[in-house]
Amino acid sequence: MIVPGTVISSGRIDITASSGNVPAYVSQGFGFESDHSLCVDTAVPAGDIFVKGFRISANGALYGTTSANASDVWLGGLRCSALGQVVYESAAAVDAANGDPITSNGRLAIT
């Protein structure tokens, strides 16, 4: 699981995504908003901070993208871009990988 205790609604992880997103706090290496949603930065990844293989912004936000590519790899059952971004989509989960909800397209299921 990305972070045990991550807020899950309707079988999906709650995220707040925007370019340059700055989390309110960091838990176990990942940034979260004050409403406890996972903080995702949609900007082009920069820097060399990685947690569990995923790239993290200098502010602590998880870099993420909705674009899947043939060069993607899987880390702990989650799709990861060549740049280190978690690949996600707002769709129903049909499976789980290490406790994280996964869509039919193999992406992290988010709200």
N, C-alpha and C positions, 0 to 999 in steps of 0.2 A: 504494500500500500504506500502511496506517496507519503502520507503522514497519518499514522493511526489517530483516529478522532476527527478526521476531516469531515466537515458538514456535508451530509448527503441528503438530498431532497428528491423524492420520487425516483429513487434508484440512480441518481446522477450526482456528481460532485458540484457543489455551488462554487462558481468562480466569479471574479470581477476582472475583466480583461480590458486593457487599453494600452496605447503606446506610452512608454515611460512611466507606467504604473508604479507607485511607491507604496509598499505595504505599511500597515500600522504596527505590525510586530512580526517577528520571525520565530518559528517553532520548528525544531529539528531540521534546520537549514532552509526551510521554505517560508516565504512571506505570506501573511494573511491580512485581510482587511479587518476593520473594527467589528464588522458583522460576522467574522470568522470564516468568510469565504476565501478560497485560495486566490492569491494575487498573481495574475498572469500579465506579463509584459509582452505586447504584440510587436514591439519594435524589432528591427534587425538585431540579432544578438551581438553583444560586444563583451570583451573581457574573457577571463579564463577561470571563472568560478563555476564549479560543477558540484552538484549534490546528487548522489545515486545515479550519476551519469548524465543528468540533465543540466543544461546551462542555466545559471542564475544571474540576474542583473546585479550590479554593484549595490543596489538598494535592497536586494533580497527577493525580488519577484522572480517567479519561474517564467522563463521564456516559453511562449507557445505559439502555435500556428494551426490553421484549419487546412492547410495544404499538405496533402500526402504526395510522396514521390517514390519512385523505384529505389532511390538511394537510402530510404528510411531503414532504421534498425529497430529492434525491440529490446527494451531494457525492463526487466522484471515484468514482462508481458505488456508493457506500454509502448506504443509506437513513438519513435524519436526521430526527428529530422537529422540530416547530416550536420546541421548547425547546432544541434543539441536541444532543440525545442520539442516539448511534448506536443503531439498532434492530437487535437480534440475536435469534437463537434457536439452541437446541441441536438441530440437524438437519444432515443430510448436505449438503455443497456440491454443486451441480449446475453451477456456473459460477464465474467469477472476474472481479473488477473491479479492474484495476490491481494484481493479485497477491493481493487479499483474497478469500477464499472466500465465495460467495453461495449461499443456499438457494433452493429453488424459489419461496419466498414473497418473494424479493428482500431478505432480511435477511442480516446478517453471520452466517456459520456459525461457531458456537463449540462448545467442549467443556465 
